[in-house]
């Protein structure tokens, strides 16, 4: 039909970083908050994405849709946060809100109040496709860090030294590991003798657990408890002693969540065990495990220690053999009596840049899935 199509012609897209993109469109002037010239995913560099005004604009739209004032909209949003259905944090005095994924999110935020039917449905969802996506998303959900720098040959950067980076944080919280608690309490799965592993949160994530989630629960039944740096450090040292993998989010120096567990119950490690060929799998650790057969005495201590059950003893040579699910946690090197095993950092060209924050890493995952057309389709 003639005369119904908007005028199509030259247009410009201006990014908050200053980059101007010239194209053709029916919209003459467009403004965006990030582009390929400034987004960390494309530049490989940490940057600040200017979101000034977006929160207030969201509140106004939300208030208009709900037919309430901005102050009332804020209270509604905070109510959702206190019920752990919306993530909330304060940055430079401004309230920020974020819709939450299944994990780290809905699953962890609702710990202690699961219903058996809900947990069973979640486990069915995990087995039905979600686990396969976790390490096929551009960057990994969590990354393994060395359990101790003494098992690393060479320097360890701050963001990979969990005990040193812990000193840079100002607030800490701890709660039980929901993977182990839910599988034991609601699914009846007990395949190890581990004491309940722990989940540590720092800074803004700790504030969300302590100030928002706890506020929505009875005072005598808080979900998380606040701890000191010294307590957080000692808890992580205890996890290393227990033979756990230390994992943290794929973010630059924020370490907003620090997980310690083994493949026996950890859903994240089980995902990697089941689907080790995902596109993000090489980034699960920035280290490689090295074995020296000349000093190895074939004692098997490494195989017994491995929290990923990734080491077996070769029936012919007697040497330990690792499969493709090693996460280079360093636990096997910790118990090797002859120091025949150690970690070495991968070449820089094999290491993807870290995101600025946990939530930014989720944005990178989503962008990757959309670009590669790997969004999960339940119909398939």
MARLUM-309294 format. One record per residue: x, y, z of N, C-alpha, C, O, CB in turn. Coordinates in steps of 0.1 Angstrom, whole numbers, plus 2048, in hexadecimal, padded with zeros to 3 digits. Each point is the difference from the previous one (the first is absolute). Glycine has a CB too. Example, Ala and Ser with C-alpha at 12.3 -4.5 7.8 and 13.67 -1.06 7.14 Angstrom:
8847C784E7F780C80080980C80080A8008077E37F4805 80F8177ED80980B8007F880B80880580B8018077EF7E9 
// end
This chain:
8087F48007F880C80080980C80080A8018077E37F3805 80F8167ED80780D7FF7FD80980B7F580180580C7FC7E3 80980B81D7FE80A8097FE7FC80F7FC8098087FA8037E5 80D7E88167FE7FC80E80D7FD80880180080C7EA7F67ED 8208097FF80D7FD80780780D80580080A7F88027E17F9 80381581B80880C80580B8037F68067F77FA7F380481E 80C8117E880B8047F880D7FA80480380080C7F18167F0 8127E37FB80D7F980380B8077FA8018037F47F37E780C 81681980880C8087FC80B8008098007F980A7F08157E9 81A7FB80B80C8008097FC80380E7F78088038178007EA 7F97F281C7FD80280F80E7FE8078097FA7FB7DF7FD803 81880E80E80C7FF8097FC7FA80D7F58038068158117EF 7FF7E38107FE7FA80E80C80580880B7FE7FD7E97EE7FB 80981B81380A8068098017F880D7F67FF8078068187EE 8107E480E8017F980D80580A80B80680A7FD8007E17F6 7F881181980480880B80F8028018058098077E67F0805 81C7FE7ED80F80080080580B7F680C8038007F57E5807 7F681D7F180480A7F68007FA7F28018087F680C80381B 7F37E87ED8017FA7F37F38037F87F57FF80581A7EF804 7F28167EA7F58037F87FF7F67F480A7FE7F97F881A80D 7F37E17F97FE7F67F67F78057F57F580480380F7E980E 8008137E37F88067F57FA7F47F88077F77FC80781E802 7E57EB8017F97F57FA7F38057F880080C7FE8097E4814 7EE8077EB7F38047FB7F57FB8088017F480580980C7E4 7EC8088197F57FB8097F48097FD80180B7FA80F7EC818 7E58057F47F480980080080980C7F880A8007FB7E47F4 81681081580280880C80D8087FE80B7FA7FE7E97F6812 80C81D7EF80B8087FC80B80180B80C7FF7FC7E580E7F6 80B7F481B80A80280A7FE7F580B7F580080680D8197F5 8087E08087FF7F580B80B80280A80B8047FC7EA7EC7F3 80880D81D80A80180B8007F38087F67FB80480781E7FE 80F7E28008027F380780B80280B80780A8007F37E97EB 80580481F80980180B80E7F97FE8098038077E37FE807 8147F57E880D7F97FE8007FC7F17F57FE7FA80D7FB81F 80A8047E28017FC7F280D7F77FF8067FE80A7ED8177ED 8107E77FD80B7F77FE80D80780280B7FA8017E87F97EF 80D81B81180C80880280480180F80B8038037F08097E8 7FB7F181E80380280E7FC7F48098057FF80B7F78197F1 7FB7DF7FF7FC7F580980B7F78038087FC7F77E18057FF 8197FA81680B7F88048017F37F880B7FA7FE7F380F819 7F67F27E58007F37F88088027F38077F67FC7E380480E 8158117F08078037F380E8068028097FD7F87E18067FD 81880581580D80780280A7F880880C8027FF7E88137FF 8067E280B8097F880880580980C8097FB8077FE7F77E6 7F481981580480980A7F58048097F48017FC81E8087F6 7F17F881B7F680480A7FC80F7FD8088087FE8017E8813 7EA8127EF7FB80E7FE7F48038087F97F68058108097E4 7F380D8187F48048077F58037F68028097F880B80081C 7E87F07ED7F48037F77F780A8077FB7FD80B8077EC7EB 7FD8228047F880B8067F17FD8007FA7FF7F6818811803 7E97EE8137F27FE8027F880B8077F57FE8058107E97FB 8018248017FA80B8087F38037FA7FE8037F4818807812 7E07F78037F28037FC7F87F57FC7F48018008158147F9 7FD7DF8047F87F57FC7F77FA80B7F57FC7FE81D7FF7F1 7F480581E7F87FB80B7F48098037F57FB8028207FC808 7ED8167F67F48098027F67FE7F57F480180281B80F80A 7F67EF7E77F77FE7F57F87F38027F47FF7FD81B80E7F4 7F77E88147FA7F48027F580180B7F57FB7FE8207F97FB 7EE8148117F780280B7F38077FB7F57FD80381E80480E 7F08097E67F58087FB7F77F77F77F380180181B8147FF 7F87E37F87F87F77F77F87F68097F47FD7FD81D8067F0 7F67F781D7FA7F78097F48068077F57FA8018217FA802 7EC8188027F68078087F48037F77F47FF80481D80B80B 7F27FA7E47F58047F77F87F37FD7F38017FF81A8127F7 7F97E28087F97F37FD7F87FB80B7F57FB7FF81E8007F1 7F380781C7F97FB80C7F680A8067F87FD80981C7F67FC 7EC81A7F57F780A80580380580E7F78028087F87F47EA 81E80B81180480580D80B80A7FF8048037F57F67E7815 80A81C80180B80A80080D7F97FF8017F48027F181C80C 8197F77EF80D7FB8008047FA80D8077F68017FF81A7ED 7F67F781D8037FB80D7FA7F38038067F78067FC821802 7F17E77F47F97F38018067F57F88017F58047EA818801 81A7F77EF8067F67F780D7FB8078037F47FF7F48187EC 8107FD81B80D7FC8077FC7F680B8087F68028038207F9 7EB7EC80C7FC7F780B7FC7F27FA8037F68067F581E808 8017EC7E77FC7F47FA80D7F87FB8017F48027E98167F6 81F7FD80280C7FA7FC8087FA80C8067F57FF7FB81B7ED 8007F881F8077FB80C7F97F48068077F88058018207FF 7EB7E87FB7F87F48058047F47F88027F58067EB81A801 8157F27EC8047F57F880E7FC8038037F48017EE8147ED 81880281580D7FD8048017F880E8077F780180181D7F2 7F07F18168007F980D7FA7F28008037F88087FA81F802 7FB7E67EB7FB7F37FE8097F87F77FC7F57FB7ED813809 8237FE7F980A7F97F77FB7FD7F28047F67FA80580081B 7EE8137E67FB7FE7F280680B7F77FC8007F47EF7F6815 81D8127FC80680B7F880D80480880180180C7E98087EB 8217F880180D80480680180F8027FB8077F78107E57FF 7FA81881580180E80380E8038068057F98087E28097FC 81E8097F880D80580580080F8007F98067F88137E5801 7FD81B80F80180E80080F8047FC8097FB8067E680780D 8128067E380D8047FB80080F7FF7F88077F980B7E47F9 80681B81680280F8017F28068037FD80B7FB8157F47F4 7E77FB81B7F48068057F47FE7F77F580580381980B808 7F37E87EA7F57FE7F77FC7F28008087F680080081C7F1 7EA7EC8107FB7F28018007FA7F27FB8067F67F780081D 8137EE7EB8007F97F47F97F38028007FA80A8168107EE 7E27F17FD7F97F48018037F77F48048067F57E9806817 8137E77F68037F77F57F87F48017FE7FA80B81980F7F5 7E37F37F57F87F47FF80B7F480380B8027FC7E38087F4 80D7EC81680A7F58047FF7F47F87F47FC7FC80B80D81B 80C7F07E57FF7F47F97FD7F480A7FE80380C8138067E3 7EF7EB80C7FE7F580880B7FE80A7FE7FD80C7F57F87E2 81980D80D80C7FF80980B8087F98028007F47F77E9815 80F81E7FF7FF80380E7F480A80280180B7FC8187F0808 7DD8008027F48098017F57F98078007FD80C80680E7DF 7EF7F180E7F47FA8068037F58097FB7FF80B7F88087E1 8167F080F8037F480880780380D7FC7FB80A8067F97E0 80881481580880480D7F88098098007FF80C8157FE7E7 7E480D8077F980A8087F57FB8087FB80680A80B80A7E5 7F47E480D7F57FA8078047F48087F77F88047FA8117EA 81B7F68158057F58087F97FF80E7FD80B8068197F67EE 7E77F38117FA7FE80D7F18017FF7F97FD80A81B80D800 7E67F97EB7F18017FF7FB7F87F47F58037FB80B813811 8087E07EF7FC7F87F57F47F78037FF7FC80C8198057EC 7E07FC7FE7F67F68018057F47F88058027F57E880F80F 8107E38008057F47F97FC8007F18087FD7F87F77F781D 7F58107E87FB8007F280880A7F88037FD7F47E67FC814 81A8137FE80780A7F880E7FB7FD8058027F57EE810816 8147E87FF80E7FB7FE8007F57F68098007F77FD806821 7F07F17E88007F57F77FE8067F28067FB7F67F17F581B 80081A7ED7FE8067F380D8077FB8038007F57E5803811 81F80480480D8077FC80A7F57FB8068037F67F580F81B 8067E37F680A7F67FC7FC7FB7F28097FD7F87FB7FD820 7EF8047E57FC7FC7F380480A7F58047FC7F57E97F7816 81181A7F980480B7F680F7FF7FE8048027F47E980C814 81B7F080280E8007FF8047F47F78088027F77FB808820 7F77EB7EB8047F47F87FA8017F28057FA7F77FC7F981D 7F58167EA7F98017F380780A7F67FB8027F57F07F8817 82080C7F88078097F780780B8068098067FA7E67F57F7 80D80981B80780C80680F7FD8038088097FE7E27FE80C 8197EE7FC80E7FD8038098007F380B8048017ED7EE813 80280A7E18088007F480480E7FB8098017F97EB7E9801 80482080A80380D7FC80A80780980680A7FB7E37F77FC 8197FB81580880880980E8027FB80580B8027EE7EB811 8138007E780E8027FB8008017F180A7FC7F97FF7F881B 7EC8107E68008037F27FA80E7FE7F68027F98087E5801 80982280C7FA80E80180A80B7FE7FF80B8067EF7EC808 81D8067EB80A80B7FE80A80080B80C7FF7FE7E480E7F5 80B7F581980980080C7F97F780B7F47FE7FF81581A7FD 7FF7E280D7FA7F68097F880780B80280C8038117E57F8 7E480780B7F880580B80980380C7FF80B8057ED7E77F2 81C80580D80A80280A80E7FD7FB8017F97F57EE80281D 81B8097F480D7FC7FC8087FB80D7FE80580B80280D7E2 8077E48108087FA80B80D8088028068047F67F17E5805 80D81981280C8078038097F68087FB7F78077F98207F9 8197EB7FF8097F88087FD7FF80F7FD80B8068157FA7E9 7EE7EF8177FC7FF80E80B8068097FE80380B7F47E87EF 81A81680080C80580780A8057F68037F87F77F97F981E 80A81A7ED80A8057F680C7F88008088017F77EF81680C 80C7E180880C7F98018007F47F580B7FA7FE7F780C81B 7F37F77E27FF7F57F68028067F27FF7F87F67F37FA819 81081B7F08018077F380F8037FD8068068097E28037F9 81D7F47F280D8047FC7FE80D7F97FA8017F580F7E7809 7FD8238077FF80D7FB7F78098087FA7FC80A8097FA7DF 7FB8178137F88098077F27FE7FE7FB7FB7F6817816808 7E67F280D7F27FF7FF7F980E80180280680B7FF7E2800 7F881C7EB7FA80E8017F680180B7FB7F680580880C7E2 7FA80A81E7F780280B7F37F97FE7FB7FA80981181C7FB 7EE7EC7F07F27FA7FE8007F18007F57FA80080681B7F3 8117E580D8007F18008057FB80E8017F480280380C7E5 8008098218057FC80E7F48038097FF80B80581A7FA7F6 7DF7F18087F380380780380580E7F88088057FD7E67EE 81680E81480280580D80580E8007FD80880A8087E17FD 80381B7EF80480E8007F58097FB7FE80B8068197EE7F5 7E18037FB7F58087FB7F580280B7F980A80080C7EE7E9 7FA7FE8207F780180B80280D8087F78058068077E27FB 80F81D80080380B8097FB80D7FA7FF80B8078157E9800 7E980C7EC7FB80D7FA7F18028027FB80B7FC8177F27F3 7E77FA8177F28028027FD80580E8088008097F47ED7E8 7F88198117FD80780D7F47F98077FE80480C80B8117EA 7F07E28047F57FA8077FE7F27FB8037FC7F57F181A80E 8097E18078007F27FD7F37F98067FC80480B81E7FC7F4 7E17F67FA7F47F98058037F17FD8087FD7F77E8817806 8097E380A8027F27FD7F27F98027F88048098207FC7FF 7E67F67F07F47F88018037F27FC80B7FD7FA7E6816802 8067E38068037F27FC8007FF7F17F98087F97FD7F081D 8107FD7E58007FD7F27F37FA7FD7FC7F680581D8067FA 7DF80B7F87F37FB7FC8007F37F87F77F8800801820801 8137E67F78007F47F88007F48097F87F67FE8158167F1 7FC7F481C8017F48087F38008097FB7F580381E80C7FD 7E380A8067F58008097F37FB7F97F87F880681381B807 7F27F27E77F47FC7FA8007F27FB7F67F980180781E7F8 80F7E48028007F27FB7FF7F680C7FA7F67FE8148127EF 7F77FC81F7FF7F780B7F38018077F97F580281F80D801 7E380A7FF7F48028087F37FC7F77F77FB806815817808 7F57F27E57F37FE7F88017F57F67F57FB7FC80881D808 80F7E47F88017F67F68057F38068007F67F980481C7F6 8017EE81D8047F480680D7FB7FB8037F48017E6806803 82080F7F680C7FC7FA80C80280A80280C8047F57F97E5 80F7F081B80C80280980B7F77FB8007F48047F1812810 8177FF7E480B7F87FA80E8048048097FD7FA7E88007F3 80F80A81F80D8048057FF80280F7F48018058148097E5 8027F881D80080280F80480E80380380380C8027E57F8 7FB8217F280480E8037F78078097F47FE8008168037E9 7FC8078207F88098087FA80B7F68058017F58097FB820 7E880B7EF7FA8097F780A80B7FB8058078087E57F5804 8198047E780880A7FB7FA80E8017F48018048157EF7EC 7FF81A80D7FB80E8038008087F38087FE7F7800800821 7F080C7E87FF80A7F580380E8077F88048087F77EE7EA 81B81580980480D8057FC80B7F78027FE7F48117F7819 7E78157F77FD80C7F880880C80580380180C7E67F67EF 81B8127FC80780C8047F980C7FB7F98007F681D7F380A 7ED8188077FC80E7FC7F18017FC7F87FD80981F8067EF 7E68017FC7F28037FD7F77F38017F58018048138117ED 7FE7E380B7F87F38017FE7FD80E7F57FB8048157FD7E7 80080A81E7FF7FE80E7F58098067F77FB8088217FE7FA 7E88137F97F580A8057F27FB7FC7F780280881A8117F7 7EE7E77F57F37FC7FC7FB7F48097F58008048118077E4 8037F081B7FD7F58087FC80480E7F67FC8068197F57ED 7F98188137FF80480E7F580B8027F87FF8098207FC7FA 7E780E7F47F780C8027F27FE7F97F680580581E8097FD 7EC7EA7F37F37FF7F97FA7F28027F480080581480F7EA 7FF7E680E7FA7F38027FD7FD80F7F57FC8038177FC7E9 7FD80B81D7FE7FE80E7F48098057F97FB8098207FF7FA 7E58117F87F68098047F27FA7FD7F68048068198107F6 7F07E37FA7F47FA7FD7FD7F38077F67F97FE80C8127EC 8077F28207FF7F38077FE80380F80380B80580B7E97EA 7ED8028197FF80280F80E80380580A7FB7FC7E27F6805 81581880980C8048068087F480680C8008007EA816805 8037E08008077F48068047F67F58057F68047EE80E811 8097FE7DE8047F77F68068077F47FB7FF7F57F27F2813 81E8167FA8078077F58067F67F68047F580480181E80B 7FB7F07E48067F77F680F8018008067F58007E580E7F3 81A80980E80F80280080480780D7F88068068087FB7E1 80C7FD81D80680780B80C8087FC8087FC7F87EF7F2818 80B81D7F780B8097FC80C7FA8088007FC80B7F28187F1 81A7EC7FD80C7FC80580B80A7FD7FF8097F87FA7DF806 81281680980C8097FE8097FB7F57FE7F47FC80181381C 80A8017E480A7FB7F68077F48068027F67F88018217FF 8017E98158087F58067F77F38008067F57FD80781B811 7E67F17F57F87F57FF7FE7FA7F28017F47FE7F3815816 80B8007E27FF7FC7F280D7F97FC7FF7F67FA7F181D801 81B7F380980D7F97FC8017F38068047F67F9806820806 7F27E880E8027F38077F67F67FA8037F47FF804818816 7ED7F87E77F77F77FA8057FB7F37FF7F47FD7EE81880E 8197FC7ED8067FC7F380C7F78028027F67F97F681F7FD 8107EE81480B7F78037FB7F28058067F67FC80881E80A 7E77EC8017FA7F38047FB7F97F48017F37FF7F8817817 8017FD7E07FC7FA7F380B7F97F97FF7F57FA7EF81C805 81E7F680180C7FB7F98047F38078047F67FA8038217FF 7F97EA8158047F48087F77F47FD8047F580080581A811 7EA7F47ED7F67F57FD8017FB7F27F87F77FC7F9814815 8177FB7E68027FB7F37F68067F67FE7FA7F580B7F2815 7F181F7F87F78067F78068097F580B8048027E57FC811 8098017E280380A7F67FC80E8057F58028048087EC7E9 80C81C8117FC80E8037FC8067F28078007F780880281D 7E48037EC7FB8067F47FB80E8037FC80380B7FE7E77EC 80781F7FF7FA80D8027FB8057F28027F97F680E80C81D 7E98067ED7F98047F480A8057F680C8048037E080280A 8107FA7E68098047F58018107FF7FB8057F78007E57FD 80A81C81780080E80180D8058058087F98077E08077FD 81C80D7F880C80680380180580E7FB80B8038077FB7E5 8047F382180480480E7F480280980180480B8128077EB 7E07F28057F58028097FD7F48097FD80280B7FA80D7E4 80B7E580B7FE7F48087F38008098017FE80B8187FF7F5 7DC8077F97F48038087FA7F38067F98008098038137E8 8087E28097FC7F380580C7F68008077FF7F67E1805802 81A7F681380B7F68017FA7F38047FB7FF80B8178137FA 7EF7E47F37FB7F380280B7F680380A8007FA7E28057F8 8117F181780A7F68037F87F38017F87FE809818811803 7F37E77EB7F97F48008077F67F780B8027FC7DF80A808 8107E87FA8057F67F77F67FB7F77F480480181B7F5811 7F57FF7E47F67FB7F67F57F78067F77FD7F981C8057F6 7EF7FA81D7F67F78067F38078017F57F97FF81D7FC80E 7EE8187F57F38078027FF80D7F87F58047FC8097F181A 80D8117E77FF80E7FA7FA7FF7F28067F97F780E80D816 7E18017F17FA8007F38088067F58007FB7F57EB806817 81E8097F78088067F680B7F67FC8037FF7F47F8818816 80B7E37FF80B7F67FD7FA7F47F98067FA7F780880E81C 7E67F47F17F97F57F97FE8037F18007F87F87F580181E 8078147E87FD8047F280D7FF7F87FF7FB7F47EF815814 81D7F47FE80D7FF7F88047F17FE8057FC7F680281A813 7F67E28018037F17FF7F87FA7F58057F77F9800808820 7EE8057E67F87FA7F58028067F37FF7F97F67F080381B 8158117EE8018077F380D8077FF80080D8007E77F57FF 8247F780180D8078008058067F380A8067FF7FC7EA813 7F280E7E48048047F27F980E7FD8028047F48017E4805 7F781E8107F980D7FD80A80B7FC80C7FF8047E27FB80C 80D8107E980980A7FB80780880B80B8057FE7E67FD7EF 80A7FF81F80680780B8097F78098068058097E680B7F6 8147E37FE8077F780980F8038028057FF80B7EB7F07ED 8178167FD80E80380280380B80980B8028057F87F67E5 7F281081980280C8097FD7FD80F8008098087FB8057E4 8017E58177FC7FD80D80C80280A7FE80280C7F17ED7EB 81D81080480C80380780A8077F78017FD7F47FB7EF81C 80C81D7F680B8067F980D7F980180B8057FD7EA811806 80A7DD80280C7F98037FF7F27F97F57FB7FD80F811819 8087EE7E88007F27FC8087F880A8098058077F68027E1 7FD7EC8198077F780A80B7F97F97FF7FB7F57EC801817 8218057FA80C7FA7FB8047F480880080180D8088157EA 7FC7DF8038047F480780E7FC7FC8037FF7F47E57F980E 82180580780E7FC7FE8017F18038017FC80B80881B7FA 7F77E17F08017F180380E7FC8068017F58057EF8087E8 81A80B81180D7FC8058018008108077F98068038117E5 7EE7FF81B80080080E7F37FA8078007FE80C80E8177F2 7E87E77F97F47FA8058037F28058077F87F97EB8167F7 8097EF81C8027F28067F47F77FE7FF7F580681181680A 7E67FA7E97F47F87FD7F87FC80C7FB7F58018118037EB 7F481181E7FA7FC80D7F08017FF7FA7F980881B80F804 7E67FF7EB7F18017FF7FA80B8097F380180080D7E77F9 80881F80E7FA80A8097F880B7F97F680580481D7F780B 7F28077E57F980A7F87F27FC7FB7F68088018208007F7 7E97EB8047F37FB7FC7F680080B7F48027FF8187F07F0 7F880A81D7F880080C7FB80E8047F58028058177E9803 7FD81F7F67FD80D8047F78087F67F980980481D7F7808 7EA7FD7E77FA8087F67F18028037F87F77FF8198017F0 7EB8158137F18028037F87FF7F37F380180181480E812 7FF7F07E17F87FF7F48007F17FB7F97FD7F680E81A804 7FF7E080E8017F27FC8057FF7F17FB7F87F87F2802818 81D80E7ED8058017F380D7F97FE8067FF7F57EF817809 8117E380D80D7FA7FF7FE7F18027F97FC80A8138197FE 7F97E37F08017F180280E7FB7FE8088077FA7E07F77FE 81B7F780E80E7FA7FF8007F67F47F87F780080C80C819 8057FF7DE8017F87F48047F28048097FE8077FD8167EB 7F27E28098027F280580D7FA7FA8067F78057E28067FC 81E8097F480C7FB7FA80C80880580A7F98057E98007E7 80D81481480C80880480080380F80B8028057F68087E4 7F37F681D80080480E7FF80E8037FF80580B80D7E77F9 7F681C7F180080F8027F18058007F77FA7FB81F8087FA 7E980A8127F28068007FD8067F28098057FA7FA80081F 7F17F97E37FB8067F47F48098027F77FC8088117EF7EC 7F88218077F58098027F78007F38047FF7F580980F81B 7E57F37F37F78017F47FE80F7FD8078098057EE7E1801 8018197F27FE80E7FB7F78088097FB80A7FC8097EE7ED 7FA8038247F880780980880680C7FB80480A7F27EE7F0 82180E80480880680B7FE80F7FF8008067F68117E8808 7ED81880E7FE80F80180C8078067FF80C8037E97F0800 8237FD7FD80D8068057FE80780D80580C8028027F77E7 7F37F68217FE80680D80C8008098028088097E67F17F5 8217FD7FF80D7FF8077FF7F680C80A7FE8067FB8197F2 7F07E380A7FF7F780C8097F47FF8067FC80A7E380B7F9 8197F47F18097F47FE80E8048038087F88057E87FE7EA 81481680D80D80580380380280F80B7FE8047F580D7E5 7F57F881E80280380E8047F380880780180A7E78117F4 80E7E27FD8037F480780A7F77FA8047F68057E580B802 81D8047EE80B7F87F980C80080980680B8027F17FB7E7 80E7EF81C80B7FF80980E8047F98098038077EB7EC806 80C8117E680D8027F97FF80D7F78098037F87FB7E5808 7F18208027FE80C7F98027FE7F18068087F880280581B 7F27E77E88017FD7F27F48067F87FF7FD7F480C7EE813 7ED81D8007F58067F97FF80F80480280380C7F17E77F3 80A81F7F77FF80E8037F78077F67FD7F97F681A807815 7E680C7F77F88087F780980A7F98098068067E27F7808 8128057E580680B7F87F68087F97F67FB7FB81F7F7802 7ED81B8037F68097FA8007FE7F080B7FF7FA7F8812819 7F17EF7E87FF7FF7F180680C7F980180B8067EB7E67FD 81880D7F080480C7F87F580B8007F47FC80081B7F57F2 7F481B80D7F680B8017F67FF7F47F580480281C80A809 7F47ED7E97F77FF7F57F57F58027F77FF7F781B80A7FA 7EF7F08197F67F58037F780480B7F77F88058197F77F4 7F181D80C7F980580C7F680B7FC80580B7FB80E7EF814 7E08047F37F780B7FD7FF80A80B8027FD80C7F07F37E7 80C81D80A80080A80A7F47FE80A7F57FB7FC8168157F4 7F77F481C7F57FF80A7F680B7FE80480B7FC80C7EA815 7E48087F37F680B80080280980C8077FD8097E87F37EB 80A81B80B80180A80B7FA7FB80D80480380B7FD8107E4 7F37E68107F97FC80B7F97F37FD8007FC7F47FD81B814 7FD7E28027F87F47FD7F58027F67FE7F87F7807801821 7F48137EA7F58027F78048037F27F97FD7F67FA80C81E 8197FE7EA8058027F38047F37F97FE7FF7F480A818814 7FD7E08008037F37FA7F47F97FB8007F97F581380481A 7E18047F87F47FB7FB7FC8077F37FA7F97F77FE801821 80A8137E77FD8077F38087FA7F57FB7FF7F47FF816819 8137E87F58097FB7F67FB7F27FC7FF7FD7F4814810815 7E87EB8017FB7F37FC7F38017F77FF7F97F680A7FE820 7EF8127EE7F38027F88048057F27FA7FB7F67F980A81F 8168047EA8048057F38067F57F77FD7FF7F4807818816 8047E07FC8067F57F97F57F77FB8007FB7F481580781A 7E17FA7FB7F67F77FC7F78067F47FC7F87F78047FF821 7FE8167E97F88067F58078007F37FB7FD7F67F981181B 8197F57F08088017F48027F27FA8007FF7F380C815816 7F67E27FF8027F37FB7F37F87FF8007F47FC81680C80E 7DF8067F87F27FA7FF8007F38097FB7F67FB8028147EE 8077F88238017F48097F680280C8027F980A8168037EF 7DE80D8067F680180A7F87F38017FD7FB7F680281F807 7FF7E280F7F97F38027F18007FB7F98098048167F3810 7ED7FB7E47F37FF7FB7F97F48068037F57FC8048177EF 7F07F681F7FA7F48067F97F77F67FE7F48037FE81A811 7FF7F87E17F97F87F68097F57F97FB7F67FB7F681D801 81C7EF8058097F77FA8067F780A8097F77FC7FC81A7F3 
// end
